[in-house]
């Protein structure tokens, strides 16, 4: 419980970064799941996905492009910066 968040919730947040939205007919295994390795997965029904504004979507695309270009920051560096900022 390093961040003050229960470890199961922190793990779920980490997992959510790798989630995908899959349409399922209720009986057949979706093709998107077939390449996944055997293991345990969290599946959650999503009735109404939150939509992004065009500005939010553009911001995410710019952020992903920046990461792909190698301009990302290490998790520990970001965490240290955030903790420093909120402690002042």
WOMOTA-V707990 format. One record per pair of residues at least 24 apart in sequence whose C-alpha atoms are under 8 Angstrom apart, sorted by the first residue. I is the first residue (numbers start at 1). GAP is how many residues later the second one is. Records with the same first field share a line. If there is no record, write none. Layout:
I=GAP  GAP
//
This chain:
none
//
